[in-house]
Amino acid sequence: MRERSKARNEELFRNVNEQIEEISQTVKRDDPLMEYVCECDRQDCYEKVKATRAEYESVRSDPTHFIVSLGHQDPSLERVFASNDRFLVVEKLGAAALDAHETNPRS
């Protein structure tokens, strides 16, 4: 049950970021950094992640990848796939990966 609650939180923030991305279509992909919502599974997280549109699109190219603030990874559900000094890209594993595919707003 706890894992499903975490997954719903991640899905919510991924959907918020999809709306931000849709609105930002007028911004060039390599323009300055934009703010996205951290897609971690912490219910009390309201942190922002700075990324270019191209970076965000790269994360979203795989439905099991999520963009999160530094230190917001959950090793019980995911592994760090990539990182830089502004954010982490985490990859969901197991049941969390299946859920990410099923709830992918781009599928």
C-alpha positions in Angstrom: 0.0 0.0 0.0 2.8 2.4 0.9 4.5 1.8 -2.5 1.3 2.6 -4.3 0.9 5.9 -2.4 4.5 6.8 -3.3 3.8 6.0 -7.0 0.7 8.2 -7.0 2.7 11.1 -5.7 5.4 10.6 -8.4 2.7 10.3 -11.1 1.0 13.5 -9.9 4.3 15.5 -10.1 5.1 13.9 -13.5 1.7 15.1 -14.8 2.3 18.6 -13.4 5.7 18.7 -15.2 4.0 17.5 -18.4 1.7 20.5 -18.2 4.7 22.8 -17.6 6.3 21.3 -20.6 3.2 21.8 -22.8 3.0 25.4 -21.8 6.7 26.0 -22.5 6.6 24.8 -26.1 7.4 28.4 -27.1 10.8 28.2 -25.3 13.7 26.8 -27.3 14.9 23.4 -26.1 18.4 24.7 -25.3 17.2 28.0 -23.7 18.0 28.8 -20.1 16.9 26.6 -17.3 13.3 26.2 -16.4 11.8 25.1 -13.1 10.1 21.7 -12.9 8.5 20.0 -9.9 10.6 17.3 -8.1 9.1 14.0 -9.1 10.2 12.1 -6.0 7.9 10.0 -3.8 8.0 12.2 -0.8 4.5 13.5 -0.1 5.8 16.7 1.6 8.2 17.6 -1.2 7.6 20.9 -3.1 11.1 21.4 -4.3 11.8 22.7 -7.8 14.3 21.2 -10.2 16.1 23.4 -12.7 16.6 21.8 -16.1 16.5 22.8 -19.8 13.7 21.6 -21.9 16.1 19.3 -23.7 17.2 17.8 -20.4 13.6 17.3 -19.4 12.7 15.7 -22.7 15.7 13.4 -22.4 14.4 12.2 -19.0 10.8 11.8 -20.3 12.0 9.7 -23.3 11.9 6.7 -21.0 8.7 6.2 -18.9 10.6 4.7 -16.0 12.8 7.7 -15.6 11.9 10.6 -13.2 13.6 13.9 -12.5 14.2 14.5 -8.7 16.1 16.8 -6.5 19.6 15.8 -5.2 19.2 13.3 -2.4 15.5 12.5 -3.1 16.1 9.1 -4.6 14.3 6.1 -3.0 16.7 3.0 -3.2 13.8 0.7 -2.3 12.0 1.5 -5.6 14.6 3.0 -8.0 18.3 3.5 -8.9 20.1 6.7 -9.9 20.4 6.5 -13.6 22.2 9.9 -14.2 23.0 13.0 -12.2 24.5 16.5 -12.4 24.9 19.3 -10.0 21.2 20.3 -10.3 19.2 17.0 -10.3 19.1 13.3 -10.4 17.4 11.0 -13.0 16.1 7.9 -11.3 15.0 4.8 -13.0 12.1 2.8 -11.4 12.6 -0.9 -10.8 10.3 -3.9 -10.6 6.6 -3.1 -9.9 7.4 0.6 -9.8 8.7 0.4 -13.3 5.6 -1.4 -14.5 3.4 1.2 -12.8 5.4 4.0 -14.5 4.8 2.4 -17.9 1.1 2.0 -17.2 0.6 5.6 -16.0 2.9 7.3 -18.6 1.0 10.4 -19.8 2.8 10.2 -23.1 1.7 6.7 -24.0 
